[in-house]
Amino acid sequence: MSRRAWRAFRRNRLALVGAVVVLMLGLAALLAPWIAPHDPLRGSLRDRLKPPGYRGSAGSYLLGTDALGRDVLSRILHGGRVSVTLGLFVVGVSITVGVTLGLVSAYVGGFLDTLLGRVVDVLLSFPYLVLAIALMGFLGPGFLNLVVALAFKEWVIAYRIVRSETIALKHATFVEASRALGASPFRILFRHLLLNVLPGAAVVATLRVGWIVLMEASLSFLGLGIQPPQPSWGVIIADGRDLLFRAWWISTFPGIAIFLFVLGINLLGEGLRDALDPRLATERIPE
């Protein structure tokens, strides 16, 4: 990040708040094995459905326990590792594929650009969640299958933005000068054009992490994503859906964790967007 961009980002207080929230939740998830007070998979029927602040024979339960006597706080911390890791993994794969295909498609043009354009149009015609449900129904539950199902359409977001940026830049003066000096297409693509589209791609990547976390929670809530007893934020919410009036804390606290993480990601992403590439400030990121 350049000094100008850093100064612009630092002046955005909401973006700083978002960065702090994301950093705190990310660190809590990363350090879960060391800071979680209890084993997230081990329960005690003697301590089942205890409210927040309950102190049992095995210690205190700050956020209460679930129907199997498992510590809700420990499950949220470990569940954050799964949800956030999945979000970063899916976005990392999707951004890599989308940026590469967007660069090559826009620069080469012709049949390749037309073919990829039709593929993107077909994928965008399907609602994201419906397509993910269909793929998970075909592939079966599991972490890797969830990555495939979510990345199957996710790459088109980066593809469209990078392609439009590359089309606008490929006839720029600095590109024509490099071509006149004998630079290879590979060098022009990944030495000149890539560096100019990366800010926009970085902004998109940041914003999409929150969206993927929401999608994982939705699929896991429906029983198509991460499978119990492995905790994720969506799994924990699903565990308490039948006990909302008796044990509201089981679903409420992981829901708050998702809300804070997605809010923080959105604030951080919008701050990065305004700092790195003000041209994106009026554009809407498609879903």
C-alpha positions in Angstrom: 0.0 0.0 0.0 1.4 3.4 -1.0 1.8 6.2 1.4 -1.1 8.1 -0.2 -3.3 5.1 0.1 -2.3 4.5 3.7 -3.0 8.1 4.6 -6.4 7.9 3.0 -7.2 4.6 4.7 -6.0 5.9 8.1 -8.3 8.9 7.9 -11.3 6.5 7.4 -12.3 5.8 11.0 -14.9 3.2 10.0 -12.4 1.3 8.0 -10.0 1.3 11.0 -12.8 0.0 13.2 -13.5 -2.8 10.7 -9.8 -3.7 10.5 -9.7 -4.0 14.3 -12.8 -6.1 14.5 -11.6 -8.5 11.8 -8.1 -8.6 13.4 -9.5 -9.5 16.8 -11.9 -12.2 15.5 -9.2 -13.6 13.2 -6.7 -13.8 16.1 -9.3 -15.4 18.3 -9.9 -18.0 15.7 -6.2 -18.6 15.0 -5.4 -19.0 18.7 -8.5 -21.0 19.5 -6.6 -24.2 20.5 -4.7 -22.2 23.2 -7.4 -19.7 24.4 -10.5 -21.9 24.3 -11.4 -22.8 27.9 -12.8 -26.2 27.0 -12.6 -29.0 24.4 -15.2 -28.0 21.8 -16.2 -31.6 21.1 -16.4 -32.8 24.7 -19.7 -32.4 26.5 -21.2 -33.3 29.8 -24.9 -34.2 30.1 -24.7 -32.9 33.7 -24.0 -29.4 32.3 -26.3 -29.4 29.3 -28.3 -26.2 28.4 -26.7 -24.1 31.1 -27.0 -20.3 30.7 -24.1 -17.9 30.2 -22.0 -17.4 33.3 -22.6 -20.9 34.6 -19.9 -22.4 36.7 -19.8 -26.2 36.7 -17.5 -28.9 38.0 -15.2 -28.6 34.9 -14.9 -24.8 35.2 -16.9 -21.7 34.1 -18.9 -21.5 30.9 -18.9 -17.8 29.9 -21.4 -18.2 27.0 -23.3 -21.2 28.4 -23.5 -24.8 27.1 -25.4 -26.5 24.3 -27.8 -29.5 24.4 -24.8 -31.9 24.8 -23.1 -29.9 27.5 -20.4 -28.5 25.2 -19.0 -25.0 25.9 -20.5 -22.5 23.4 -17.6 -20.1 23.6 -15.0 -22.8 22.8 -17.2 -24.0 19.9 -17.4 -20.4 18.5 -13.7 -20.0 18.7 -12.9 -23.2 16.9 -15.8 -22.7 14.5 -14.3 -19.4 13.6 -11.2 -21.2 12.4 -13.2 -23.3 10.1 -15.5 -20.5 8.8 -12.7 -17.9 8.3 -10.3 -20.4 6.8 -12.9 -21.6 4.3 -13.6 -18.0 3.4 -10.0 -17.1 2.8 -9.4 -20.4 0.9 -12.4 -20.0 -1.4 -11.6 -16.3 -2.1 -7.9 -17.1 -2.7 -8.7 -19.8 -5.3 -11.4 -17.7 -6.9 -9.3 -14.5 -7.1 -6.4 -16.4 -8.6 -8.5 -18.1 -11.3 -10.6 -14.9 -12.0 -7.7 -12.6 -12.3 -5.7 -14.9 -14.5 -8.7 -15.6 -16.8 -9.7 -12.0 -16.9 -6.3 -10.8 -17.9 -5.8 -13.4 -20.6 -9.3 -13.1 -21.9 -9.3 -9.3 -22.3 -5.8 -9.2 -23.7 -6.2 -12.1 -26.3 -9.9 -11.4 -27.1 -11.5 -13.2 -30.0 -13.0 -16.7 -29.5 -11.5 -17.2 -26.0 -13.1 -13.9 -24.7 -16.4 -14.8 -26.3 -16.4 -18.4 -24.8 -15.5 -17.2 -21.3 -18.1 -14.5 -21.6 -20.8 -17.0 -22.3 -19.7 -19.2 -19.5 -19.8 -16.3 -17.1 -23.3 -15.3 -18.3 -24.6 -18.9 -17.7 -23.1 -19.0 -14.2 -24.5 -15.6 -13.3 -28.0 -16.7 -14.4 -28.1 -19.1 -11.4 -28.8 -17.7 -7.9 -25.6 -18.2 -5.9 -27.2 -20.2 -3.0 -29.3 -22.4 -5.3 -26.3 -23.3 -7.3 -24.3 -24.0 -4.2 -27.0 -26.2 -2.8 -27.3 -28.2 -6.0 -23.5 -28.7 -6.1 -23.3 -29.8 -2.5 -26.2 -32.2 -3.0 -24.2 -33.7 -5.9 -20.8 -33.7 -4.3 -21.8 -34.4 -0.7 -20.9 -32.6 2.5 -17.3 -31.9 3.5 -14.7 -29.0 3.6 -13.1 -29.6 0.2 -16.5 -30.1 -1.5 -17.7 -26.9 0.0 -14.7 -25.1 -1.4 -15.4 -26.5 -4.9 -19.1 -25.6 -4.6 -18.5 -22.0 -3.5 -15.5 -21.3 -5.8 -17.5 -22.8 -8.8 -19.2 -19.4 -9.3 -17.1 -17.1 -7.1 -14.3 -16.6 -9.7 -16.6 -14.8 -12.1 -16.8 -11.7 -9.8 -13.0 -11.1 -10.1 -13.1 -12.1 -13.7 -15.6 -9.4 -14.8 -13.8 -6.7 -12.9 -10.3 -7.6 -14.0 -11.5 -8.1 -17.6 -13.1 -4.6 -17.8 -10.0 -3.0 -16.2 -7.7 -4.9 -18.7 -9.7 -3.8 -21.7 -9.4 -0.2 -20.6 -5.7 -0.5 -20.1 -4.4 -2.8 -22.9 -4.2 0.1 -25.3 -2.8 2.6 -22.8 0.4 4.5 -23.7 2.7 2.5 -21.4 1.4 -0.8 -22.8 1.9 0.3 -26.4 5.4 1.5 -25.5 6.3 -1.8 -23.9 5.0 -3.6 -27.0 7.0 -1.3 -29.3 10.2 -2.1 -27.3 9.6 -5.8 -27.9 8.1 -6.9 -24.6 6.4 -10.3 -24.8 2.7 -10.7 -24.2 3.5 -12.6 -21.0 5.6 -9.7 -19.7 3.0 -7.2 -20.6 0.2 -9.2 -18.9 2.0 -10.0 -15.7 4.5 -7.2 -15.4 2.4 -4.2 -16.4 -1.3 -5.0 -16.6 -1.5 -7.2 -13.5 0.1 -4.6 -11.3 -2.6 -2.1 -12.4 -5.6 -4.4 -11.8 -4.4 -5.8 -8.5 -5.8 -3.0 -6.3 -9.3 -3.6 -7.6 -8.8 -7.4 -7.2 -7.6 -6.9 -3.6 -10.7 -4.8 -2.8 -13.0 -7.5 -4.3 -11.2 -10.2 -2.4 -11.6 -8.5 0.9 -15.3 -7.8 0.4 -16.0 -11.4 -0.8 -14.5 -13.1 2.3 -17.5 -11.9 4.4 -19.9 -13.2 1.7 -18.3 -16.6 1.6 -18.6 -16.9 5.4 -22.3 -16.1 5.1 -22.7 -18.7 2.4 -20.8 -21.4 4.5 -23.1 -20.6 7.5 -26.2 -20.9 5.3 -25.1 -24.3 3.8 -24.0 -25.6 7.2 -27.3 -24.5 8.7 -29.1 -26.5 6.0 -26.9 -29.6 6.8 -25.0 -29.4 3.4 -21.8 -27.8 4.6 -19.5 -28.6 7.5 -20.8 -31.6 9.4 -21.3 -32.1 13.1 -19.5 -32.6 15.5 -17.0 -30.3 13.7 -17.9 -26.8 14.7 -18.4 -23.9 12.4 -20.5 -20.8 13.0 -23.3 -22.2 10.8 -23.3 -25.6 12.5 -23.5 -24.0 16.0 -26.5 -21.9 14.9 -28.2 -25.0 13.5 -27.5 -26.8 16.8 -29.7 -24.3 18.7 -32.4 -23.6 16.1 -34.9 -25.9 18.0 -34.0 -24.4 21.3 -34.3 -20.7 20.7 -36.9 -20.1 23.4 -35.3 -22.5 25.9 -31.6 -21.8 25.2 -31.3 -18.7 23.1 -27.6 -18.3 23.7 -26.6 -21.4 21.5 -27.7 -19.7 18.3 -27.4 -16.1 19.3 -23.7 -15.8 20.1 -22.4 -17.4 16.9 -24.9 -15.2 15.0 -23.4 -12.2 16.6 -19.9 -13.5 15.7 -20.9 -13.7 12.0 -22.6 -10.3 12.1 -19.4 -8.7 13.6 -17.1 -10.4 11.2 -19.1 -9.6 8.1 -19.6 -6.0 9.2 -15.9 -5.6 9.9 -15.0 -7.1 6.5 -17.4 -4.7 4.7 -16.0 -1.7 6.6 -12.5 -2.8 5.9 -13.2 -3.5 2.2 -14.9 -0.2 1.6 -12.0 1.6 3.2 -9.5 -0.3 1.0 -11.7 0.5 -2.0 -11.7 4.2 -1.4 -7.9 4.2 -0.5 -6.6 2.0 -3.3 -8.9 2.6 -6.2 -11.4 5.5 -5.8 -12.9 4.6 -9.2 -14.5 1.6 -7.6 -16.3 3.7 -5.0 -19.4 4.1 -7.2 -19.4 0.6 -8.6 -21.4 -2.2 -7.1 -19.8 -5.6 -6.5 -22.1 -8.2 -8.1 -23.3 -11.2 -6.3 
